[in-house]
């Protein structure tokens, strides 16, 4: 009886297993009977129907899973995706700047073509720079860099047809403004059009010949002066030059002509341009200074500095900029005295002009309006915001900080200057962020030791530095200036820190929001602390020639106009570094 029961139980278990195998469908069969029949008919395998498929399922090997990426490969993939997304973001932002340039140029072309500047609210042109069509020439190389072929054709055609005649017939122009905007713009356009023959418009030689014709007349400012210091103004049509009404020239204006005239001599083989321009710096080398710092006026009659006012804002700024840039332009030449003058001047800046604000310690550069013995003023022009970029350029000579560190090229003083550059760049950005519009005033003061004013803040109550920065009523205008974005561009190229790009994007958005005139260009503002801000009805040439160009380059790859191959003149026109004489 026990044996029969055992056999019965075994038989019952076997039957149960057989039943399960016959009735438990495969994954394919459980999805749809139609798929089962298709598989049966195509493969000729009837086992799914007669139950033998169950045994195959028991015996088959588990499916092979796809190989699992190791952590290193996952990280590499994620970084690649992040890099691609980051590149896409900056490409999009660069396109936004390009679109803004097109809007600004279209307004100028439609309402002011051939005039120096556009009045976007009045929709008309105005001549404030001698009537040489300054916006056309200032904007040309920006259009080339942005590959705006139609704009290049329009600007280039105007230059070929109209500018040579205007040079012959126009009256008084300022030597400095005409050199940096028009001569510099023509020389840059010559180089860029030579490098890219696909541009429509005149042949590159047109730009060079026009620059030469203009420079020949501007040379009168040098040759008419009794000293190495040129007169400030030239009358084009009769080849004469004269001093300003007060008899003085700005130190910055007299010493900010050399990049352009040196390059013109290099291209033409005529040394007269370089010789006359370099006499200025050679003469200034021997003049007395205050720890390398110089007063903001100089006399063409005596060749001496005039007054005691020392500042890195208007009438002083680009003297210091060109000391290092002219040296960089011609490093193969024996111009070490320029580098020495620059090094001494930056030591003087750090010792005499650099202070910190209260309560939050923003680093700023003040002034000595009555000389070193006359007291310190915590006043800083927006123009001073060129200095962070110049300091960074002087420290690494245009290569990245990482490469300079790797090759042990930086001295302690270079590192100190680079740190100061980054601190000042932050201050310059906070001059924007502290206002209601997000745009900087023309001039700021800083609450600091011995100076404090209340009730003159920028209007942005959320700013951490609302109590550090003082903006007086007369200084609240914004002229669409480029100096801060210029320094952000150079610092990003050198440090590779993306915060400079983000700061630049914040500034660009504020320009778009508050200065764009929907029907016609962009306008300077009366008061950046008010919402909405009043507009001034003026689009300066440097908005197209500098501000938008530097923003575009800030959002571009570093191989576009590399700092190791070009120096930018003070109007943002890239001039090639002269490798050999």
C-alpha positions, 0 to 999 in steps of 0.5 A, a space after each residue: 500500500 505504501 509503495 502504491 501511494 508513493 508511485 501515485 504521488 510521483 505520477 501525480 507530480 510528473 503529470 503536474 509538471 507536464 501540464 505546467 509546461 504545456 499550458 505556460 506560454 512563452 513570452 512570444 506566445 503570451 504576447 499574441 497567438 498571431 506572433 506564435 503562428 508566424 514564428 511556427 510557420 517561418 521556422 518550421 518549429 512545431 514545439 511551441 504548439 506540442 509543448 516541447 518548447 517548455 523543455 527548451 526554455 528550461 535548458 536554454 542559456 540566459 540571454 546576454 546583457 549588453 556590456 555595462 560601461 565602467 564609471 570612467 566611460 560613463 563620466 567621459 560620455 557625460 562630459 562630452 554631452 555637457 561640453 556639447 551643450 555648453 558649446 551650443 549655449 555660447 553659439 546661441 549667445 554669439 548669434 544673439 550678439 550678431 543679430 544685435 549688430 545687424 539691428 544696429 547696422 541696419 538702423 545706421 544704414 537706413 537713416 545715417 549712412 555716411 554720417 559719423 553717427 546715428 541718432 536712433 530716436 531722431 532717425 538721422 545722422 550727425 557728424 561729430 568726428 570730422 565727417 569721415 563716416 566713422 561708423 562705417 569704418 569702425 564697424 567694418 572689421 566687426 562685420 568681417 569677424 562676424 562673417 556678415 558678408 552683406 554688411 562688409 560689401 555695403 561698408 567696403 563699397 561706401 569706403 571705396 566710393 566716398 572716403 578718399 574724396 572726403 579725406 581730400 575735402 574735409 576740414 578739422 579732425 582730431 588726430 587721436 580719434 581719427 587715427 584709432 577709428 579710421 586709420 585703425 579700422 582701415 588697416 584691420 580691414 586690410 589684414 582681415 580681407 587679405 586673410 579671407 578673399 571671399 569677402 565681397 567689396 573692394 580689393 584689400 589694397 583699397 583699404 591700405 591706400 585709403 589709410 595711407 592717404 589719410 595718414 599722410 595728412 595726419 602726419 602734419 600734426 607731428 611735423 608742424 609741432 616744435 616738439 616730439 608731441 603732436 598737435 591735437 587737431 588737423 585740417 585735412 583739406 589744407 594740410 595744416 595742424 594746430 593745438 587745442 584752444 588751451 594749447 595742450 594735448 591729452 597725454 593719452 591722445 598723443 601716446 595712442 597712435 603708435 600701433 596704427 602708424 607702426 603697422 602702416 610703416 610695416 605694410 608700406 615700407 615707408 618708415 616716416 609713419 612709425 618714426 614720427 609716432 614713436 618719437 612721442 614715446 621716446 620723448 615721454 621716456 625721459 620726462 619726470 614721472 611719479 612712480 611711473 605715473 604721468 599727468 593727463 596733459 602735455 604741451 606740444 609747445 614745451 614738450 613737458 607735462 602740464 599740471 599734476 592731475 594723475 588718473 587712469 580715466 579720460 585723458 590718461 587711460 590709453 597711455 598705459 595701455 599702449 606701453 605694453 601693447 606697442 611692446 607686444 606688437 614689436 617684441 623683436 625690436 629693441 623696445 624694452 624701455 616700453 616694457 620697463 615703463 609699463 612695469 614701473 607704472 603698474 607698481 605706481 598704480 598699485 602703490 598710489 591708486 588702488 584702494 578698497 571700498 567699505 563695507 565690502 572691500 571692492 578693489 578700485 582705482 582712484 585718482 590724484 587730481 592735485 598730484 601725489 601731495 594733493 589728496 586721493 579721490 575715490 573716483 573711477 571712470 568706466 574708462 578705467 575698466 580697460 585696466 583689468 584686460 591690460 594687466 592680464 595681457 601684460 602678465 601672460 603676454 596673451 597665452 593662457 594662465 595655465 600654459 604660462 604656469 606650466 612653462 614657469 613663465 610668470 613672475 611673482 609680480 605677474 601673478 600679483 597683477 593677474 590677481 589685481 586684474 581679476 579683482 578690478 574686473 569684479 568691481 567693473 561688473 558690480 558697477 553694472 549689477 548695482 544699478 536698476 538697469 544692470 548698466 554701469 554709469 559713466 563715473 562711480 565713486 566708492 565709499 572708503 577711508 575718508 569718503 562716504 556719501 549716502 542716498 546716491 546708490 545705483 538703485 538695485 537694492 538686492 546688490 551686495 555692494 549697494 552701500 559701496 558704490 556711489 553714483 552722483 546725479 551728473 555721472 549716471 549716463 551710459 554711452 554704450 561703452 566697451 571697456 568692461 566687456 573688453 576686459 572680460 573678453 581678455 580675462 576669459 581668454 587668459 584664465 578660461 574662467 566661464 564666469 567672465 562669459 556669464 558676466 558678459 551675457 548679463 551685460 548684453 541682456 541689459 543692453 538689449 532690454 534698455 538701449 535697443 530702439 526697436 525701429 532703429 539701432 541702440 541709444 545711450 542712456 541718461 540715467 542708469 538708476 531709473 526705470 525706465 531709463 531716459 534715452 540720449 538719442 546717440 549711438 556711438 561708433 564704438 558700440 559697433 566697433 568695440 562693444 559688440 565685437 568684444 561680446 562676440 569674441 567673448 562668446 567665440 572660440 579662442 582661436 578667433 583673433 587669438 591674443 598671441 597673434 594680434 593686439 587690439 588698438 584702443 578702438 578694438 581694431 585687431 592689428 597683427 603682431 609684427 614677428 620680424 621687421 
